[in-house]
Amino acid sequence: MAGLAMPQPDGAVLARRAEIVSALQAIVPGEGVIADDTGMRPYETDALTAYRQMPLIVVLPETVEQVAAVLRYCYDNGVKVVPRGAGTSLSGGALPVADGVLMSMMKFNRILDIDFPNRAVTVQPGVTNLGITRAVEHEGFYYAPDPSSQIACSIGGNIAENSGGVHSLKYGLTTNNVLGLEMVLVTGEVIRLGGKHLDAEGYDLLAMMTGSEGLLGVVTEVTVRILQKPETARAALVGFSATEDAGRCVADIIAAGIIPGGLEMMDKLALEAAEDFVHAGYPREAEALLIVELDGPEAEVDYLLARVEEIARANNSGYLRVSTSEEERMVFWAGRKAAFPAVGRISPDYLCMDGTIPRRELPRVLAGMRALSEKHGLRVANVFHAGDGNLHPLILYDANLPGELEAAEAFGADILRLCVEVGGVLTGEHGVGIEKRDLMPEMFSEDDLRQQQRVKCAFDERQLLNPGKVFPVLHRCAELGRMHVHKGQMPFPDIPRF
Ligand SMILES: Cc1cc2nc3c(=O)[nH]c(=O)nc-3n(C[C@H](O)[C@H](O)[C@H](O)COP(=O)(O)OP(=O)(O)OC[C@H]3O[C@@H](n4cnc5c(N)ncnc54)[C@H](O)[C@@H]3O)c2cc1C
């Protein structure tokens, strides 16, 4: 794997493969265990396709009891486990390890309870994000966080990555819309966090689990809040001949006290690719395009659209078109939602980055990215949740050309460093995974990282769940709290550090 070290596979576990397969088959009979190369091949990567690794075994449990029994067996026998939903992670979160079981949760695909009076839906973790909205839309409800991958990604994966989407600016990320979870700990114990009730005493473990990237437990049930569809929603396409003007317009809209339902931005390369793919009617002549959606009562939407128009003009916008029907609004969004695959049509490969910055810094960071593009000799297409300051630069490269993947990764790392430098963070919604693991020290001090690992140790002392992800340096739990490097003498020199 290019440039990324993963924990060394445990030879003793590899040698016991046949025995582990038999034990898992006894827990999950029938087709619940996949142990042949052809059957396991679809699981060797997620949407960060530059990295591949065949797992030791794939297991597909169907019941909570099976999840608990598999985890208990792995815990007792020192076998690693990588939980997996639909495999759309862009940070390599679901990348298998050679000496670990890959636990796919996609057979957990049932909607368990729809409770309109409490505005809550309880589902199994393998239900797709869009599947929740589909189940409640006949009553005028929907589930707000809407990643572009919503047709495929699972709600379990959304919890693990704290996913967001174009509507997160106004309605929040996954963490703001989850009410309760059931999860199985690595020891096989089953715990429940939160529920339909408001608030709970004690530590807010529910919030901690959201975004825990499969490192703390396996989610087996999810209760989410659903919202009533707004009375009106209209979207405006706003074109600019300078990207920096578009960035300033975003900051000015929010500064004016307007919180759009969605506020997205595409640069020229991205909008042209999307237009060629979807024919959404985007202005090709623009250097940057904003999609601004206002929702709520009709009179409020009309008023706010007029305000947005004024702000756009003040920022030198030369193009503004407001949707006049629901069909047209959906077409405006179709281009944005298809922007990643659209960029995939103009380049053999791309790396999708994910950093977040204070939105005032948009013009500076966009200019900085142009300079970095020249430095690394690679093109970058920008598609992002501008209102949240959550950037998704797509770095275009060709994996068949020697050195291009490494150049793309170096470019990506520079972009994320720039995000941190201007007061932002390494990830907005795609998680750390393996992709940003080695950049964590850019953002966090050693004390910060050790404290985060103490939380990991409280849940998974043997470090069996999703190893090699998120933390750049592996600390044995026993040493946390007392490691002190004296004159270069590292204690516990036998611990693998990767
Ligand atoms: C084209 C495209 C567009 C995308 N757009 C967006 C976007 O707009 N916004 C956004 O936030 N993301 C986006 N993503 C990223 C991705 O879809 C999300 O991160 C999603 O939440 C991953 O869900 P998944 O089911 O595919 O999880 P996987 O990729 O299978 O796993 C992701 C992580 O979750 C863990 N996990 C999965 N299920 C469980 C479980 N039941 N219990 C515990 N841990 C679990 C895994 O161990 C892994 O760490 C996009 C991806 C693609 C390919």
The ligand as a Tripos MOL2 file, in Angstrom:
@<TRIPOS>MOLECULE
LIG
   53    58     1     0     0
SMALL
NO_CHARGES

@<TRIPOS>ATOM
      1 C1        -19.8080    9.0580   -4.2300 C.3       1 LIG1
      2 C2        -19.7180    9.2510   -2.7320 C.ar      1 LIG1
      3 C3        -20.2690   10.3950   -2.1720 C.ar      1 LIG1
      4 C4        -20.1950   10.5860   -0.7890 C.ar      1 LIG1
      5 N1        -20.7690   11.7170   -0.2570 N.ar      1 LIG1
      6 C5        -20.7460   11.8900    1.0740 C.ar      1 LIG1
      7 C6        -21.3630   13.0480    1.6530 C.ar      1 LIG1
      8 O1        -21.9440   13.8840    0.9690 O.2       1 LIG1
      9 N2        -21.2960   13.1910    2.9910 N.ar      1 LIG1
     10 C7        -20.6770   12.2570    3.7960 C.ar      1 LIG1
     11 O2        -20.6640   12.4380    5.0070 O.2       1 LIG1
     12 N3        -20.0840   11.1650    3.2690 N.ar      1 LIG1
     13 C8        -20.1100   10.9500    1.9530 C.ar      1 LIG1
     14 N4        -19.5030    9.8390    1.4090 N.ar      1 LIG1
     15 C9        -18.7720    8.9140    2.3020 C.3       1 LIG1
     16 C10       -19.5550    7.6930    2.8140 C.3       1 LIG1
     17 O3        -20.6910    7.4280    2.0100 O.3       1 LIG1
     18 C11       -19.9930    7.8880    4.2720 C.3       1 LIG1
     19 O4        -18.8550    7.9590    5.1010 O.3       1 LIG1
     20 C12       -20.9110    6.7870    4.7940 C.3       1 LIG1
     21 O5        -21.3860    7.1170    6.0710 O.3       1 LIG1
     22 C13       -20.2660    5.4140    4.8910 C.3       1 LIG1
     23 O6        -21.2980    4.4640    5.1150 O.3       1 LIG1
     24 P1        -21.0930    2.9370    4.7420 P.3       1 LIG1
     25 O7        -22.3100    2.2060    5.1250 O.co2     1 LIG1
     26 O8        -20.6910    2.7940    3.3300 O.co2     1 LIG1
     27 O9        -19.9090    2.5490    5.7250 O.3       1 LIG1
     28 P2        -18.5600    1.7670    5.4100 P.3       1 LIG1
     29 O10       -17.8020    2.4520    4.3370 O.co2     1 LIG1
     30 O11       -18.8310    0.3470    5.2320 O.co2     1 LIG1
     31 O12       -17.8070    1.9820    6.7970 O.3       1 LIG1
     32 C14       -17.4200    3.2590    7.2150 C.3       1 LIG1
     33 C15       -16.9670    3.1980    8.6660 C.3       1 LIG1
     34 O13       -18.0540    2.8500    9.4840 O.3       1 LIG1
     35 C16       -17.7710    1.7040   10.2720 C.3       1 LIG1
     36 N5        -19.0380    0.9740   10.3840 N.ar      1 LIG1
     37 C17       -19.8980    0.6600    9.3890 C.ar      1 LIG1
     38 N6        -20.9840    0.0600    9.8920 N.ar      1 LIG1
     39 C18       -20.8130   -0.0090   11.2280 C.ar      1 LIG1
     40 C19       -21.5860   -0.5220   12.3090 C.ar      1 LIG1
     41 N7        -22.7730   -1.0980   12.1190 N.pl3     1 LIG1
     42 N8        -21.0900   -0.4280   13.5660 N.ar      1 LIG1
     43 C20       -19.8960    0.1560   13.7930 C.ar      1 LIG1
     44 N9        -19.1200    0.6590   12.8250 N.ar      1 LIG1
     45 C21       -19.5820    0.5830   11.5540 C.ar      1 LIG1
     46 C22       -16.6580    0.9870    9.5250 C.3       1 LIG1
     47 O14       -15.8400    0.2320   10.3960 O.3       1 LIG1
     48 C23       -15.8970    2.1580    8.9340 C.3       1 LIG1
     49 O15       -14.9980    2.6700    9.8800 O.3       1 LIG1
     50 C24       -19.5520    9.6170    0.0390 C.ar      1 LIG1
     51 C25       -19.0050    8.4680   -0.5500 C.ar      1 LIG1
     52 C26       -19.0780    8.2900   -1.9140 C.ar      1 LIG1
     53 C27       -18.4930    7.0350   -2.4860 C.3       1 LIG1
@<TRIPOS>BOND
     1     1     2 1
     2     2     3 ar
     3     2    52 ar
     4     3     4 ar
     5     4     5 ar
     6     4    50 ar
     7     5     6 ar
     8     6     7 ar
     9     6    13 1
    10     7     8 2
    11     7     9 ar
    12     9    10 ar
    13    10    11 2
    14    10    12 ar
    15    12    13 ar
    16    13    14 ar
    17    14    15 1
    18    14    50 ar
    19    15    16 1
    20    16    17 1
    21    16    18 1
    22    18    19 1
    23    18    20 1
    24    20    21 1
    25    20    22 1
    26    22    23 1
    27    23    24 1
    28    24    25 2
    29    24    26 1
    30    24    27 1
    31    27    28 1
    32    28    29 2
    33    28    30 1
    34    28    31 1
    35    31    32 1
    36    32    33 1
    37    33    34 1
    38    33    48 1
    39    34    35 1
    40    35    36 1
    41    35    46 1
    42    36    37 ar
    43    36    45 ar
    44    37    38 ar
    45    38    39 ar
    46    39    40 ar
    47    39    45 ar
    48    40    41 1
    49    40    42 ar
    50    42    43 ar
    51    43    44 ar
    52    44    45 ar
    53    46    47 1
    54    46    48 1
    55    48    49 1
    56    50    51 ar
    57    51    52 ar
    58    52    53 1
@<TRIPOS>SUBSTRUCTURE
     1 LIG1         1 GROUP 0 **** ****
